[in-house]
Amino acid sequence: AVTSFVALSNDSLKLLRTRNNNVIWPNLSLLVTTMENKDNDWWNNTSLREWWDMLCATLEDRIQAGVPILRVRLAYHGSPITSTDFLRDIESEGLARVKQLAPDVVDNRRVFKDV
């Protein structure tokens, strides 16, 4: 049984969403998800919110299906981006949402240049 999965993109993260009450890898307990390595222009207010929304929707789907993912590891291997107040707000809100959906969250990312 698959108990851990590394989602290297939003497309691979979408695999974990439930469809018609069907769940892939019901024994999955660890999700390592990586923000895609994109050009700095890609990580803007919209794209960053979409990434967090996809991650949260995936976790919520699995909770509703009765197969929650208990451990989440966040990674980012791209170049740090320049922060804005709005991007920082999206980051903190997204991380807070994930922490409500999974009891064990480790964030090893360095998203912003000035952190």
N, C-alpha and C positions, 0 to 999 in steps of 0.2 A: 504494500500500500504506500502511496506517495504521501509523505508527511511534511515535506518542505519543497518550496518552489521559489525560483528567482525570476521575477518579472522585470525584464530589461527594457520594456517599452509599454506604452499604454495599450497597444494591441495585445501583448501577452497578458497584461493585467485583465483585459476584457475576458480572457478565457475562463477566469475564475468566477465570473458572474453567473448567477443561476438563470436558467431559461426553462420556462414551463415546469417549474419545480424540480428540474434536473440539475444536479450538482456534480461537477467534475472534482475528483479527489476529495471525497468527504472526510478523509482522515487528515487532511492538511492542517497542520498546527503552526507552521512557521512560513511566513511570507517575507522574502527579501525583495524589496522593490527599489528600483533605481530610476531616478529622473533621467530621461533620455539625454544623451550628450548632444545638445543642439548649440547652434550659434547663439551668441548673447542676444541677438535680436528676437529669438524665438521665445525666450523667457520674459514674457510681459505679464501684465495684470490678468489678461484673459487666459493665456496658456498655463500660467501657474495655478490659477483657480481651477481650470479644467483638470489638471493633474491631481490636485487634492480631491476634487469632486469624484473623479473616477476611482481613486483609492478608497474613499469613504463609501461610495456606492457599492463597491465590491465587498467590503467588510460588512456593510448593512445587509446586503443580499444573503450572505452566508449566515449571519445571525438569524435572520428571518426564516431561513431554511433549516435551522437547528444544527448547523455545522460551522460554528464560528472559528475564525482564525485567531488563535490566542497570542501568538508572538509575531510582531512586525519589526523588521529591521529596515531602516531607510538609508539609502546610499545615493551618492551623486559623485560621478567621476569626471564631470565636465569642468570647464573653467568657471570660477566664481563670477557672478554677475554683479553689476552695480546695483545697490539697493536704493529703494525709495520708501517713503513711509507706507505707501499703499501696498507695495510688495511685502514689506515686513508684516503688515497687518494680515495679509492673505496667508503668509507663512505661519504666523502664530495661531490664527484661527484654524487652519488646516491641521496643524500638529495637535491642537487641543481636541479637535473632532476625532482624530485617529486614536488618541489616548482614551477617549470615552468608549471607543468601539473595540479596542484590544487591550487586555490587561498588562501586556508586556511589550513596550515599545522602546526601541533604541534608535536614536537618530545620530548617525555618523556622518551626516552631510556637512559640507561647508559650501553653502549656496552663495553667500554674499562676499564680495571682495573685502569689505571693511569690517569683517567679524574675526 
